[in-house]
Amino acid sequence: MPKTRIVVLVCLAITIGAILLVKLCGHSESLYSTFTSPNGQYTLEVYARSWHIFPGQSGDAPGVVKLRDNSGTVMHKMPLEMVQLVDQPEWRTNGVAVKLLFDWNFEGTRPSLEK
């Protein structure tokens, strides 16, 4: 086997290995914070997607916010540039909002937010 062919095969193997490593271990999605509606029927979950974040920088991480009903069904989902942007959701009888990010309505039945 010619020397150039061996070099090409080794480079290809290293490239494939690096791609697999990034795919399998590159980033993780971890629960950053949760907010529960006053009646316990809905939960707002904020997940951070981290690559290589130093301690104290988790709020700067991109992520996703999900609205779930009490059965665990995801009703709404939205990517976030920084997870720390989701703070103090405003729960209403027909939905939830976070200023400057989203204003989502509940689907289906609308249980009262009173306990």
Biopython code that builds the backbone (N, CA, C, O; Angstrom):
import numpy as np
from Bio.PDB.StructureBuilder import StructureBuilder

atoms = [
    (1, "MET", "N", (0.846, -1.164, 0.000)),
    (1, "MET", "CA", (0.000, 0.000, 0.000)),
    (1, "MET", "C", (0.903, 1.242, 0.000)),
    (1, "MET", "O", (1.824, 1.340, 0.811)),
    (2, "PRO", "N", (0.642, 2.178, -0.899)),
    (2, "PRO", "CA", (1.474, 3.387, -0.966)),
    (2, "PRO", "C", (1.327, 4.220, 0.307)),
    (2, "PRO", "O", (0.298, 4.196, 0.983)),
    (3, "LYS", "N", (2.395, 4.954, 0.603)),
    (3, "LYS", "CA", (2.449, 5.760, 1.814)),
    (3, "LYS", "C", (1.350, 6.829, 1.842)),
    (3, "LYS", "O", (0.773, 7.074, 2.901)),
    (4, "THR", "N", (1.049, 7.463, 0.717)),
    (4, "THR", "CA", (0.014, 8.505, 0.676)),
    (4, "THR", "C", (-1.358, 7.918, 0.976)),
    (4, "THR", "O", (-2.191, 8.577, 1.599)),
    (5, "ARG", "N", (-1.596, 6.712, 0.550)),
    (5, "ARG", "CA", (-2.890, 6.074, 0.807)),
    (5, "ARG", "C", (-3.054, 5.802, 2.305)),
    (5, "ARG", "O", (-4.145, 5.974, 2.850)),
    (6, "ILE", "N", (-1.986, 5.382, 2.963)),
    (6, "ILE", "CA", (-2.032, 5.138, 4.401)),
    (6, "ILE", "C", (-2.302, 6.448, 5.142)),
    (6, "ILE", "O", (-3.109, 6.482, 6.071)),
    (7, "VAL", "N", (-1.636, 7.512, 4.736)),
    (7, "VAL", "CA", (-1.839, 8.824, 5.366)),
    (7, "VAL", "C", (-3.286, 9.274, 5.192)),
    (7, "VAL", "O", (-3.890, 9.783, 6.137)),
    (8, "VAL", "N", (-3.845, 9.096, 4.009)),
    (8, "VAL", "CA", (-5.230, 9.487, 3.750)),
    (8, "VAL", "C", (-6.181, 8.679, 4.632)),
    (8, "VAL", "O", (-7.115, 9.243, 5.201)),
    (9, "LEU", "N", (-5.963, 7.381, 4.754)),
    (9, "LEU", "CA", (-6.827, 6.525, 5.577)),
    (9, "LEU", "C", (-6.724, 6.895, 7.064)),
    (9, "LEU", "O", (-7.733, 6.901, 7.769)),
    (10, "VAL", "N", (-5.536, 7.197, 7.532)),
    (10, "VAL", "CA", (-5.365, 7.605, 8.932)),
    (10, "VAL", "C", (-6.080, 8.931, 9.183)),
    (10, "VAL", "O", (-6.766, 9.077, 10.194)),
    (11, "CYS", "N", (-5.931, 9.889, 8.287)),
    (11, "CYS", "CA", (-6.613, 11.186, 8.424)),
    (11, "CYS", "C", (-8.131, 11.013, 8.403)),
    (11, "CYS", "O", (-8.844, 11.659, 9.171)),
    (12, "LEU", "N", (-8.613, 10.155, 7.538)),
    (12, "LEU", "CA", (-10.048, 9.880, 7.457)),
    (12, "LEU", "C", (-10.541, 9.249, 8.752)),
    (12, "LEU", "O", (-11.602, 9.621, 9.253)),
    (13, "ALA", "N", (-9.792, 8.307, 9.299)),
    (13, "ALA", "CA", (-10.182, 7.656, 10.553)),
    (13, "ALA", "C", (-10.206, 8.657, 11.705)),
    (13, "ALA", "O", (-11.112, 8.618, 12.537)),
    (14, "ILE", "N", (-9.231, 9.544, 11.763)),
    (14, "ILE", "CA", (-9.187, 10.562, 12.816)),
    (14, "ILE", "C", (-10.371, 11.513, 12.683)),
    (14, "ILE", "O", (-10.989, 11.877, 13.684)),
    (15, "THR", "N", (-10.688, 11.913, 11.471)),
    (15, "THR", "CA", (-11.814, 12.822, 11.232)),
    (15, "THR", "C", (-13.128, 12.175, 11.647)),
    (15, "THR", "O", (-13.937, 12.804, 12.329)),
    (16, "ILE", "N", (-13.348, 10.946, 11.251)),
    (16, "ILE", "CA", (-14.581, 10.238, 11.619)),
    (16, "ILE", "C", (-14.658, 10.068, 13.133)),
    (16, "ILE", "O", (-15.725, 10.240, 13.722)),
    (17, "GLY", "N", (-13.544, 9.735, 13.760)),
    (17, "GLY", "CA", (-13.522, 9.599, 15.213)),
    (17, "GLY", "C", (-13.859, 10.897, 15.922)),
    (17, "GLY", "O", (-14.596, 10.896, 16.908)),
    (18, "ALA", "N", (-13.325, 12.004, 15.427)),
    (18, "ALA", "CA", (-13.606, 13.312, 16.032)),
    (18, "ALA", "C", (-15.081, 13.685, 15.881)),
    (18, "ALA", "O", (-15.689, 14.213, 16.812)),
    (19, "ILE", "N", (-15.645, 13.414, 14.725)),
    (19, "ILE", "CA", (-17.068, 13.710, 14.495)),
    (19, "ILE", "C", (-17.937, 12.883, 15.433)),
    (19, "ILE", "O", (-18.881, 13.408, 16.023)),
    (20, "LEU", "N", (-17.633, 11.610, 15.577)),
    (20, "LEU", "CA", (-18.404, 10.755, 16.485)),
    (20, "LEU", "C", (-18.271, 11.208, 17.934)),
    (20, "LEU", "O", (-19.245, 11.181, 18.686)),
    (21, "LEU", "N", (-17.092, 11.615, 18.319)),
    (21, "LEU", "CA", (-16.869, 12.087, 19.679)),
    (21, "LEU", "C", (-17.704, 13.327, 19.967)),
    (21, "LEU", "O", (-18.309, 13.437, 21.034)),
    (22, "VAL", "N", (-17.738, 14.256, 19.026)),
    (22, "VAL", "CA", (-18.534, 15.477, 19.205)),
    (22, "VAL", "C", (-20.019, 15.141, 19.240)),
    (22, "VAL", "O", (-20.756, 15.695, 20.055)),
    (23, "LYS", "N", (-20.469, 14.243, 18.369)),
    (23, "LYS", "CA", (-21.877, 13.861, 18.332)),
    (23, "LYS", "C", (-22.304, 13.196, 19.629)),
    (23, "LYS", "O", (-23.381, 13.482, 20.150)),
    (24, "LEU", "N", (-21.474, 12.317, 20.149)),
    (24, "LEU", "CA", (-21.842, 11.555, 21.336)),
    (24, "LEU", "C", (-21.617, 12.318, 22.631)),
    (24, "LEU", "O", (-22.393, 12.170, 23.574)),
    (25, "CYS", "N", (-20.586, 13.119, 22.694)),
    (25, "CYS", "CA", (-20.222, 13.781, 23.952)),
    (25, "CYS", "C", (-20.135, 15.288, 23.829)),
    (25, "CYS", "O", (-19.808, 15.948, 24.815)),
    (26, "GLY", "N", (-20.408, 15.860, 22.685)),
    (26, "GLY", "CA", (-20.154, 17.268, 22.440)),
    (26, "GLY", "C", (-20.916, 18.223, 23.325)),
    (26, "GLY", "O", (-20.321, 19.142, 23.887)),
    (27, "HIS", "N", (-22.212, 18.037, 23.467)),
    (27, "HIS", "CA", (-22.962, 18.932, 24.329)),
    (27, "HIS", "C", (-23.993, 18.129, 25.092)),
    (27, "HIS", "O", (-24.400, 17.041, 24.686)),
    (28, "SER", "N", (-24.390, 18.690, 26.183)),
    (28, "SER", "CA", (-25.410, 18.030, 26.978)),
    (28, "SER", "C", (-26.516, 19.035, 27.246)),
    (28, "SER", "O", (-26.300, 20.247, 27.219)),
    (29, "GLU", "N", (-27.669, 18.524, 27.498)),
    (29, "GLU", "CA", (-28.811, 19.367, 27.819)),
    (29, "GLU", "C", (-29.176, 19.067, 29.264)),
    (29, "GLU", "O", (-29.532, 17.939, 29.604)),
    (30, "SER", "N", (-29.086, 20.073, 30.101)),
    (30, "SER", "CA", (-29.395, 19.866, 31.512)),
    (30, "SER", "C", (-30.462, 20.860, 31.964)),
    (30, "SER", "O", (-30.548, 21.981, 31.462)),
    (31, "LEU", "N", (-31.263, 20.419, 32.918)),
    (31, "LEU", "CA", (-32.328, 21.266, 33.441)),
    (31, "LEU", "C", (-31.718, 22.448, 34.177)),
    (31, "LEU", "O", (-30.957, 22.272, 35.129)),
    (32, "TYR", "N", (-32.052, 23.643, 33.737)),
    (32, "TYR", "CA", (-31.514, 24.876, 34.317)),
    (32, "TYR", "C", (-32.458, 25.407, 35.397)),
    (32, "TYR", "O", (-32.018, 25.771, 36.487)),
    (33, "SER", "N", (-33.764, 25.449, 35.087)),
    (33, "SER", "CA", (-34.742, 25.905, 36.073)),
    (33, "SER", "C", (-36.141, 25.441, 35.675)),
    (33, "SER", "O", (-36.398, 25.114, 34.517)),
    (34, "THR", "N", (-37.026, 25.421, 36.649)),
    (34, "THR", "CA", (-38.431, 25.085, 36.404)),
    (34, "THR", "C", (-39.316, 26.103, 37.115)),
    (34, "THR", "O", (-38.952, 26.655, 38.154)),
    (35, "PHE", "N", (-40.474, 26.333, 36.533)),
    (35, "PHE", "CA", (-41.478, 27.216, 37.112)),
    (35, "PHE", "C", (-42.813, 26.493, 36.996)),
    (35, "PHE", "O", (-43.175, 26.032, 35.913)),
    (36, "THR", "N", (-43.538, 26.391, 38.085)),
    (36, "THR", "CA", (-44.821, 25.687, 38.087)),
    (36, "THR", "C", (-45.947, 26.698, 38.231)),
    (36, "THR", "O", (-45.847, 27.648, 39.008)),
    (37, "SER", "N", (-47.027, 26.485, 37.472)),
    (37, "SER", "CA", (-48.173, 27.383, 37.559)),
    (37, "SER", "C", (-48.770, 27.312, 38.966)),
    (37, "SER", "O", (-48.588, 26.318, 39.669)),
    (38, "PRO", "N", (-49.477, 28.358, 39.373)),
    (38, "PRO", "CA", (-50.052, 28.378, 40.728)),
    (38, "PRO", "C", (-50.974, 27.194, 41.029)),
    (38, "PRO", "O", (-51.074, 26.770, 42.180)),
    (39, "ASN", "N", (-51.646, 26.659, 40.013)),
    (39, "ASN", "CA", (-52.545, 25.527, 40.247)),
    (39, "ASN", "C", (-51.860, 24.173, 40.041)),
    (39, "ASN", "O", (-52.489, 23.130, 40.219)),
    (40, "GLY", "N", (-50.575, 24.183, 39.666)),
    (40, "GLY", "CA", (-49.842, 22.939, 39.488)),
    (40, "GLY", "C", (-50.155, 22.198, 38.201)),
    (40, "GLY", "O", (-49.685, 21.076, 38.016)),
    (41, "GLN", "N", (-50.938, 22.792, 37.302)),
    (41, "GLN", "CA", (-51.339, 22.128, 36.067)),
    (41, "GLN", "C", (-50.300, 22.229, 34.952)),
    (41, "GLN", "O", (-50.301, 21.415, 34.029)),
    (42, "TYR", "N", (-49.417, 23.219, 35.030)),
    (42, "TYR", "CA", (-48.449, 23.464, 33.957)),
    (42, "TYR", "C", (-47.058, 23.717, 34.549)),
    (42, "TYR", "O", (-46.917, 24.225, 35.661)),
    (43, "THR", "N", (-46.060, 23.355, 33.787)),
    (43, "THR", "CA", (-44.678, 23.577, 34.198)),
    (43, "THR", "C", (-43.907, 24.169, 33.040)),
    (43, "THR", "O", (-44.012, 23.703, 31.905)),
    (44, "LEU", "N", (-43.135, 25.194, 33.331)),
    (44, "LEU", "CA", (-42.224, 25.791, 32.369)),
    (44, "LEU", "C", (-40.841, 25.262, 32.716)),
    (44, "LEU", "O", (-40.346, 25.492, 33.819)),
    (45, "GLU", "N", (-40.214, 24.553, 31.779)),
    (45, "GLU", "CA", (-38.901, 23.952, 32.011)),
    (45, "GLU", "C", (-37.880, 24.625, 31.114)),
    (45, "GLU", "O", (-38.110, 24.789, 29.916)),
    (46, "VAL", "N", (-36.757, 25.013, 31.691)),
    (46, "VAL", "CA", (-35.687, 25.671, 30.946)),
    (46, "VAL", "C", (-34.475, 24.744, 30.968)),
    (46, "VAL", "O", (-33.966, 24.393, 32.032)),
    (47, "TYR", "N", (-34.021, 24.354, 29.774)),
    (47, "TYR", "CA", (-32.868, 23.468, 29.637)),
    (47, "TYR", "C", (-31.710, 24.240, 29.019)),
    (47, "TYR", "O", (-31.889, 24.973, 28.046)),
    (48, "ALA", "N", (-30.527, 24.070, 29.587)),
    (48, "ALA", "CA", (-29.313, 24.688, 29.051)),
    (48, "ALA", "C", (-28.569, 23.665, 28.208)),
    (48, "ALA", "O", (-28.408, 22.510, 28.603)),
    (49, "ARG", "N", (-28.123, 24.106, 27.049)),
    (49, "ARG", "CA", (-27.263, 23.275, 26.200)),
    (49, "ARG", "C", (-25.844, 23.787, 26.380)),
    (49, "ARG", "O", (-25.513, 24.909, 25.998)),
    (50, "SER", "N", (-25.032, 22.953, 26.959)),
    (50, "SER", "CA", (-23.675, 23.409, 27.237)),
    (50, "SER", "C", (-22.663, 22.603, 26.461)),
    (50, "SER", "O", (-22.811, 21.394, 26.283)),
    (51, "TRP", "N", (-21.643, 23.277, 26.007)),
    (51, "TRP", "CA", (-20.518, 22.619, 25.352)),
    (51, "TRP", "C", (-19.392, 22.544, 26.352)),
    (51, "TRP", "O", (-19.191, 21.508, 26.986)),
    (52, "HIS", "N", (-18.672, 23.599, 26.499)),
    (52, "HIS", "CA", (-17.570, 23.664, 27.450)),
    (52, "HIS", "C", (-17.702, 24.973, 28.207)),
    (52, "HIS", "O", (-17.075, 25.976, 27.867)),
    (53, "ILE", "N", (-18.525, 24.941, 29.232)),
    (53, "ILE", "CA", (-18.815, 26.157, 29.974)),
    (53, "ILE", "C", (-18.055, 26.132, 31.292)),
    (53, "ILE", "O", (-18.001, 25.111, 31.977)),
    (54, "PHE", "N", (-17.478, 27.256, 31.628)),
    (54, "PHE", "CA", (-16.752, 27.378, 32.879)),
    (54, "PHE", "C", (-17.735, 27.607, 34.020)),
    (54, "PHE", "O", (-18.849, 28.073, 33.782)),
    (55, "PRO", "N", (-17.351, 27.293, 35.246)),
    (55, "PRO", "CA", (-18.242, 27.523, 36.387)),
    (55, "PRO", "C", (-18.721, 28.973, 36.433)),
    (55, "PRO", "O", (-17.951, 29.911, 36.226)),
    (56, "GLY", "N", (-20.010, 29.123, 36.710)),
    (56, "GLY", "CA", (-20.587, 30.458, 36.795)),
    (56, "GLY", "C", (-21.117, 31.005, 35.487)),
    (56, "GLY", "O", (-21.693, 32.093, 35.466)),
    (57, "GLN", "N", (-20.936, 30.273, 34.386)),
    (57, "GLN", "CA", (-21.387, 30.761, 33.082)),
    (57, "GLN", "C", (-22.607, 30.014, 32.559)),
    (57, "GLN", "O", (-22.960, 30.181, 31.392)),
    (58, "SER", "N", (-23.257, 29.203, 33.372)),
    (58, "SER", "CA", (-24.369, 28.398, 32.860)),
    (58, "SER", "C", (-25.525, 29.259, 32.364)),
    (58, "SER", "O", (-26.223, 28.856, 31.433)),
    (59, "GLY", "N", (-25.750, 30.428, 32.955)),
    (59, "GLY", "CA", (-26.825, 31.305, 32.511)),
    (59, "GLY", "C", (-26.598, 31.884, 31.129)),
    (59, "GLY", "O", (-27.553, 32.269, 30.454)),
    (60, "ASP", "N", (-25.343, 31.952, 30.698)),
    (60, "ASP", "CA", (-25.022, 32.470, 29.369)),
    (60, "ASP", "C", (-25.233, 31.427, 28.278)),
    (60, "ASP", "O", (-25.155, 31.746, 27.092)),
    (61, "ALA", "N", (-25.497, 30.203, 28.663)),
    (61, "ALA", "CA", (-25.617, 29.103, 27.698)),
    (61, "ALA", "C", (-26.898, 29.217, 26.890)),
    (61, "ALA", "O", (-27.915, 29.693, 27.395)),
    (62, "PRO", "N", (-26.852, 28.782, 25.637)),
    (62, "PRO", "CA", (-28.087, 28.686, 24.872)),
    (62, "PRO", "C", (-28.898, 27.515, 25.400)),
    (62, "PRO", "O", (-28.385, 26.684, 26.150)),
    (63, "GLY", "N", (-30.139, 27.451, 25.014)),
    (63, "GLY", "CA", (-30.962, 26.343, 25.492)),
    (63, "GLY", "C", (-32.327, 26.329, 24.851)),
    (63, "GLY", "O", (-32.521, 26.797, 23.729)),
    (64, "VAL", "N", (-33.264, 25.781, 25.590)),
    (64, "VAL", "CA", (-34.631, 25.651, 25.102)),
    (64, "VAL", "C", (-35.575, 25.771, 26.295)),
    (64, "VAL", "O", (-35.246, 25.351, 27.405)),
    (65, "VAL", "N", (-36.750, 26.347, 26.053)),
    (65, "VAL", "CA", (-37.786, 26.425, 27.080)),
    (65, "VAL", "C", (-38.981, 25.613, 26.587)),
    (65, "VAL", "O", (-39.360, 25.687, 25.418)),
    (66, "LYS", "N", (-39.570, 24.833, 27.506)),
    (66, "LYS", "CA", (-40.705, 23.979, 27.162)),
    (66, "LYS", "C", (-41.831, 24.212, 28.148)),
    (66, "LYS", "O", (-41.601, 24.339, 29.351)),
    (67, "LEU", "N", (-43.054, 24.268, 27.633)),
    (67, "LEU", "CA", (-44.241, 24.326, 28.477)),
    (67, "LEU", "C", (-44.884, 22.951, 28.439)),
    (67, "LEU", "O", (-45.227, 22.446, 27.370)),
    (68, "ARG", "N", (-45.046, 22.343, 29.618)),
    (68, "ARG", "CA", (-45.660, 21.015, 29.719)),
    (68, "ARG", "C", (-46.943, 21.108, 30.535)),
    (68, "ARG", "O", (-47.056, 21.908, 31.464)),
    (69, "ASP", "N", (-47.914, 20.260, 30.160)),
    (69, "ASP", "CA", (-49.097, 20.147, 30.998)),
    (69, "ASP", "C", (-48.839, 19.092, 32.065)),
    (69, "ASP", "O", (-47.757, 18.508, 32.108)),
    (70, "ASN", "N", (-49.825, 18.843, 32.928)),
    (70, "ASN", "CA", (-49.592, 17.935, 34.048)),
    (70, "ASN", "C", (-49.445, 16.468, 33.630)),
    (70, "ASN", "O", (-49.063, 15.632, 34.449)),
    (71, "SER", "N", (-49.742, 16.147, 32.375)),
    (71, "SER", "CA", (-49.518, 14.780, 31.888)),
    (71, "SER", "C", (-48.123, 14.625, 31.288)),
    (71, "SER", "O", (-47.732, 13.522, 30.907)),
    (72, "GLY", "N", (-47.366, 15.732, 31.199)),
    (72, "GLY", "CA", (-46.013, 15.693, 30.657)),
    (72, "GLY", "C", (-45.915, 16.032, 29.186)),
    (72, "GLY", "O", (-44.818, 16.050, 28.627)),
    (73, "THR", "N", (-47.044, 16.302, 28.547)),
    (73, "THR", "CA", (-47.063, 16.651, 27.128)),
    (73, "THR", "C", (-46.462, 18.034, 26.913)),
    (73, "THR", "O", (-46.822, 18.987, 27.605)),
    (74, "VAL", "N", (-45.542, 18.145, 25.950)),
    (74, "VAL", "CA", (-44.959, 19.447, 25.615)),
    (74, "VAL", "C", (-45.967, 20.202, 24.760)),
    (74, "VAL", "O", (-46.321, 19.769, 23.663)),
    (75, "MET", "N", (-46.423, 21.339, 25.280)),
    (75, "MET", "CA", (-47.420, 22.149, 24.584)),
    (75, "MET", "C", (-46.770, 23.218, 23.705)),
    (75, "MET", "O", (-47.272, 23.534, 22.626)),
    (76, "HIS", "N", (-45.672, 23.761, 24.166)),
    (76, "HIS", "CA", (-44.917, 24.764, 23.416)),
    (76, "HIS", "C", (-43.439, 24.538, 23.674)),
    (76, "HIS", "O", (-43.049, 24.022, 24.721)),
    (77, "LYS", "N", (-42.615, 24.935, 22.697)),
    (77, "LYS", "CA", (-41.169, 24.776, 22.815)),
    (77, "LYS", "C", (-40.517, 25.891, 22.008)),
    (77, "LYS", "O", (-40.984, 26.239, 20.923)),
    (78, "MET", "N", (-39.420, 26.453, 22.552)),
    (78, "MET", "CA", (-38.760, 27.550, 21.859)),
    (78, "MET", "C", (-37.271, 27.558, 22.199)),
    (78, "MET", "O", (-36.904, 27.404, 23.364)),
    (79, "PRO", "N", (-36.402, 27.736, 21.185)),
    (79, "PRO", "CA", (-34.966, 27.846, 21.477)),
    (79, "PRO", "C", (-34.658, 29.190, 22.135)),
    (79, "PRO", "O", (-35.362, 30.177, 21.926)),
    (80, "LEU", "N", (-33.603, 29.204, 22.926)),
    (80, "LEU", "CA", (-33.187, 30.420, 23.634)),
    (80, "LEU", "C", (-31.725, 30.717, 23.342)),
    (80, "LEU", "O", (-30.910, 29.801, 23.237)),
    (81, "GLU", "N", (-31.394, 31.988, 23.212)),
    (81, "GLU", "CA", (-29.989, 32.371, 23.063)),
    (81, "GLU", "C", (-29.270, 32.287, 24.400)),
    (81, "GLU", "O", (-28.103, 31.900, 24.459)),
    (82, "MET", "N", (-29.969, 32.650, 25.481)),
    (82, "MET", "CA", (-29.418, 32.554, 26.836)),
    (82, "MET", "C", (-30.539, 32.108, 27.771)),
    (82, "MET", "O", (-31.601, 32.730, 27.811)),
    (83, "VAL", "N", (-30.306, 31.044, 28.514)),
    (83, "VAL", "CA", (-31.354, 30.514, 29.384)),
    (83, "VAL", "C", (-31.729, 31.471, 30.505)),
    (83, "VAL", "O", (-32.849, 31.412, 31.012)),
    (84, "GLN", "N", (-30.826, 32.342, 30.898)),
    (84, "GLN", "CA", (-31.124, 33.272, 31.987)),
    (84, "GLN", "C", (-32.202, 34.287, 31.614)),
    (84, "GLN", "O", (-32.705, 34.996, 32.486)),
    (85, "LEU", "N", (-32.563, 34.368, 30.336)),
    (85, "LEU", "CA", (-33.610, 35.291, 29.904)),
    (85, "LEU", "C", (-34.989, 34.888, 30.417)),
    (85, "LEU", "O", (-35.881, 35.728, 30.534)),
    (86, "VAL", "N", (-35.164, 33.597, 30.723)),
    (86, "VAL", "CA", (-36.452, 33.133, 31.246)),
    (86, "VAL", "C", (-36.428, 33.303, 32.755)),
    (86, "VAL", "O", (-35.812, 32.524, 33.482)),
    (87, "ASP", "N", (-37.112, 34.338, 33.198)),
    (87, "ASP", "CA", (-37.154, 34.650, 34.619)),
    (87, "ASP", "C", (-38.512, 35.256, 34.929)),
    (87, "ASP", "O", (-39.015, 36.069, 34.153)),
    (88, "GLN", "N", (-39.095, 34.886, 36.017)),
    (88, "GLN", "CA", (-40.374, 35.411, 36.486)),
    (88, "GLN", "C", (-41.478, 35.323, 35.431)),
    (88, "GLN", "O", (-41.962, 36.351, 34.956)),
    (89, "PRO", "N", (-41.883, 34.100, 35.059)),
    (89, "PRO", "CA", (-43.001, 33.979, 34.111)),
    (89, "PRO", "C", (-44.287, 34.530, 34.731)),
    (89, "PRO", "O", (-44.507, 34.447, 35.939)),
    (90, "GLU", "N", (-45.114, 35.086, 33.872)),
    (90, "GLU", "CA", (-46.407, 35.616, 34.306)),
    (90, "GLU", "C", (-47.475, 34.579, 33.959)),
    (90, "GLU", "O", (-47.817, 34.393, 32.791)),
    (91, "TRP", "N", (-47.993, 33.914, 34.979)),
    (91, "TRP", "CA", (-49.032, 32.907, 34.776)),
    (91, "TRP", "C", (-50.388, 33.588, 34.749)),
    (91, "TRP", "O", (-50.705, 34.395, 35.623)),
    (92, "ARG", "N", (-51.193, 33.257, 33.736)),
    (92, "ARG", "CA", (-52.548, 33.779, 33.612)),
    (92, "ARG", "C", (-53.516, 32.601, 33.523)),
    (92, "ARG", "O", (-53.083, 31.453, 33.425)),
    (93, "THR", "N", (-54.801, 32.869, 33.557)),
    (93, "THR", "CA", (-55.778, 31.775, 33.493)),
    (93, "THR", "C", (-55.744, 31.067, 32.144)),
    (93, "THR", "O", (-56.108, 29.895, 32.057)),
    (94, "ASN", "N", (-55.312, 31.762, 31.087)),
    (94, "ASN", "CA", (-55.315, 31.149, 29.756)),
    (94, "ASN", "C", (-53.925, 30.963, 29.159)),
    (94, "ASN", "O", (-53.807, 30.579, 27.996)),
    (95, "GLY", "N", (-52.865, 31.225, 29.932)),
    (95, "GLY", "CA", (-51.532, 31.052, 29.358)),
    (95, "GLY", "C", (-50.419, 31.530, 30.269)),
    (95, "GLY", "O", (-50.621, 31.798, 31.453)),
    (96, "VAL", "N", (-49.242, 31.629, 29.681)),
    (96, "VAL", "CA", (-48.062, 32.067, 30.406)),
    (96, "VAL", "C", (-47.227, 32.939, 29.470)),
    (96, "VAL", "O", (-47.191, 32.715, 28.260)),
    (97, "ALA", "N", (-46.561, 33.930, 30.047)),
    (97, "ALA", "CA", (-45.735, 34.831, 29.241)),
    (97, "ALA", "C", (-44.449, 35.146, 29.982)),
    (97, "ALA", "O", (-44.410, 35.170, 31.212)),
    (98, "VAL", "N", (-43.405, 35.384, 29.215)),
    (98, "VAL", "CA", (-42.158, 35.933, 29.732)),
    (98, "VAL", "C", (-41.871, 37.148, 28.868)),
    (98, "VAL", "O", (-41.782, 37.054, 27.644)),
    (99, "LYS", "N", (-41.731, 38.275, 29.520)),
    (99, "LYS", "CA", (-41.571, 39.552, 28.838)),
    (99, "LYS", "C", (-40.486, 39.487, 27.757)),
    (99, "LYS", "O", (-39.373, 39.022, 28.004)),
    (100, "LEU", "N", (-40.824, 39.948, 26.587)),
    (100, "LEU", "CA", (-39.955, 40.051, 25.416)),
    (100, "LEU", "C", (-39.563, 38.710, 24.796)),
    (100, "LEU", "O", (-38.796, 38.687, 23.834)),
    (101, "LEU", "N", (-40.070, 37.587, 25.325)),
    (101, "LEU", "CA", (-39.724, 36.280, 24.760)),
    (101, "LEU", "C", (-40.912, 35.562, 24.140)),
    (101, "LEU", "O", (-40.884, 35.215, 22.960)),
    (102, "PHE", "N", (-41.953, 35.339, 24.929)),
    (102, "PHE", "CA", (-43.102, 34.599, 24.407)),
    (102, "PHE", "C", (-44.348, 34.918, 25.212)),
    (102, "PHE", "O", (-44.288, 35.412, 26.338)),
    (103, "ASP", "N", (-45.482, 34.615, 24.588)),
    (103, "ASP", "CA", (-46.796, 34.733, 25.211)),
    (103, "ASP", "C", (-47.597, 33.547, 24.698)),
    (103, "ASP", "O", (-48.176, 33.609, 23.614)),
    (104, "TRP", "N", (-47.633, 32.479, 25.464)),
    (104, "TRP", "CA", (-48.240, 31.231, 25.026)),
    (104, "TRP", "C", (-49.596, 31.020, 25.682)),
    (104, "TRP", "O", (-49.778, 31.314, 26.864)),
    (105, "ASN", "N", (-50.548, 30.507, 24.904)),
    (105, "ASN", "CA", (-51.849, 30.126, 25.423)),
    (105, "ASN", "C", (-51.853, 28.635, 25.704)),
    (105, "ASN", "O", (-51.181, 27.857, 25.028)),
    (106, "PHE", "N", (-52.630, 28.247, 26.722)),
    (106, "PHE", "CA", (-52.814, 26.834, 26.993)),
    (106, "PHE", "C", (-53.774, 26.273, 25.952)),
    (106, "PHE", "O", (-54.706, 26.952, 25.521)),
    (107, "GLU", "N", (-53.540, 25.041, 25.559)),
    (107, "GLU", "CA", (-54.409, 24.387, 24.582)),
    (107, "GLU", "C", (-55.401, 23.490, 25.325)),
    (107, "GLU", "O", (-55.147, 23.090, 26.461)),
    (108, "GLY", "N", (-56.524, 23.176, 24.686)),
    (108, "GLY", "CA", (-57.484, 22.253, 25.277)),
    (108, "GLY", "C", (-58.190, 22.878, 26.454)),
    (108, "GLY", "O", (-58.586, 24.043, 26.403)),
    (109, "THR", "N", (-58.352, 22.104, 27.525)),
    (109, "THR", "CA", (-59.056, 22.604, 28.707)),
    (109, "THR", "C", (-58.221, 23.675, 29.390)),
    (109, "THR", "O", (-56.991, 23.651, 29.360)),
    (110, "ARG", "N", (-58.907, 24.586, 29.988)),
    (110, "ARG", "CA", (-58.237, 25.669, 30.680)),
    (110, "ARG", "C", (-58.595, 25.610, 32.172)),
    (110, "ARG", "O", (-59.545, 26.258, 32.612)),
    (111, "PRO", "N", (-57.830, 24.830, 32.945)),
    (111, "PRO", "CA", (-58.133, 24.764, 34.369)),
    (111, "PRO", "C", (-57.864, 26.105, 35.042)),
    (111, "PRO", "O", (-57.024, 26.882, 34.587)),
    (112, "SER", "N", (-58.576, 26.364, 36.115)),
    (112, "SER", "CA", (-58.375, 27.596, 36.856)),
    (112, "SER", "C", (-57.002, 27.601, 37.491)),
    (112, "SER", "O", (-56.505, 26.556, 37.909)),
    (113, "LEU", "N", (-56.381, 28.774, 37.567)),
    (113, "LEU", "CA", (-55.072, 28.885, 38.192)),
    (113, "LEU", "C", (-55.189, 28.980, 39.712)),
    (113, "LEU", "O", (-54.178, 29.016, 40.413)),
    (114, "GLU", "N", (-56.418, 29.020, 40.217)),
    (114, "GLU", "CA", (-56.598, 29.060, 41.667)),
    (114, "GLU", "C", (-56.377, 27.671, 42.230)),
    (114, "GLU", "O", (-56.743, 26.672, 41.612)),
    (115, "LYS", "N", (-55.769, 27.615, 43.421)),
    (115, "LYS", "CA", (-55.528, 26.322, 44.073)),
    (115, "LYS", "C", (-56.777, 25.835, 44.762)),
    (115, "LYS", "O", (-56.770, 24.763, 45.367)),
]
sb = StructureBuilder()
sb.init_structure("model")
sb.init_model(0)
sb.init_chain("A")
sb.init_seg("    ")
for serial, (resi, resn, name, xyz) in enumerate(atoms, 1):
    if name == "N":
        sb.init_residue(resn, " ", resi, " ")
    sb.init_atom(name, np.array(xyz, "f"), 0.0, 1.0, " ", f" {name:<3s}", serial, name[0])
structure = sb.get_structure()
